[in-house]
Amino acid sequence: MISSEKLFDMLPIIVAIYDKLDLDVYRKKIQKENITKKLSAYDLGIVLGKYILTNSKNVKEELFEIVATMQEITLEEAKAQGPFKMITTLKAIFTDKDAVSFFKQAI
């Protein structure tokens, strides 16, 4: 479970990613494609996470900021760690039901 404090610290970064990747348009496309079935918060988190990772070159700095916030490390430490740790951390965030719900409500 992610603490509320970390979620609030990540919120401006998430909004920046949301805007840069035009996630509102992508989210509506996913909803339209899945109109016959309702995606759970977990499934939506996976789909959005994959989309963000696919377009990570456009939001690289923001992703490092999220990882640094989540792991409570500096931005430089987040950049220096291995890619597996970064992906694991991002997956934990985007598959956390409470976090996805929070970001969904906030945005």
MOLINGI-V995244 format. One line per field, one symbol per residue. burial: b if it has 9 or more other C-alpha atoms within 8 Angstrom, else e. A space follows every 50 residues. Layout:
# MOLINGI-V995244
burial = ???
This chain:
# MOLINGI-V995244
burial = ebeeebbebbbebbbbbbebbebeeebeeeeeebeeeeeebbbbbbebbe ebeebbeebeebbbbbbbbbeebebebbeeeeeeebeebbbebbbbbebb bbbeeee
